[in-house]
Amino acid sequence: MKTRTASPALTFKAMPGDYGTLCRSVWLPRPIRDKADHAAALAAIGPLWGHEADMNRDQSDWFELVADLIADYEASTEKKAKPLPVSKRLAGLLEAHAMKAADLGRLLELEPSMGSKIINGTRQLTTAHIRKLARHFAMPADYFLEA
């Protein structure tokens, strides 16, 4: 079912004052499932933005419901950033502490060349390594685990 969108020329003063008319004439609140629904909902509440103190009870209830529907849609479509691989996180920590890969190897009581293998991801961290890193950098141990 298509829903009507607010006219671009609609102003706050021209917005209907009762809930039923807002639903019939401006936008019928319903789950937002795609970009078109999202755009329609944003356009519908546009004239009310910034006028929260001037709204009557029906306008306020309708505005809050539509805003919640928009927020739910945006939260469900938000792309979650993947965490950096442990090797990249570790490389960043070393850089922040002015350390080289060889320093990492020595810190972990390995051959200095093993530090670059860990940073390149060709060598995995052991539990003992993770404990040492967590203590040395004062970070939680799970920071050094793959997500």
ABEGO torsion letter per residue (X at the ends): XBBBBBBAABBAAABBABAAAAAAAABBBBBBABAAAAAAAAAAAAAABGAAAABBAAAAAAAAAAAAAAAAAAAAABBBBBBBBAAAAAAAAAAAAGBBAAAAAAAAGBBAAAAAAAAAGABBBBAAAAAAAAAAAGBBAAAABBX
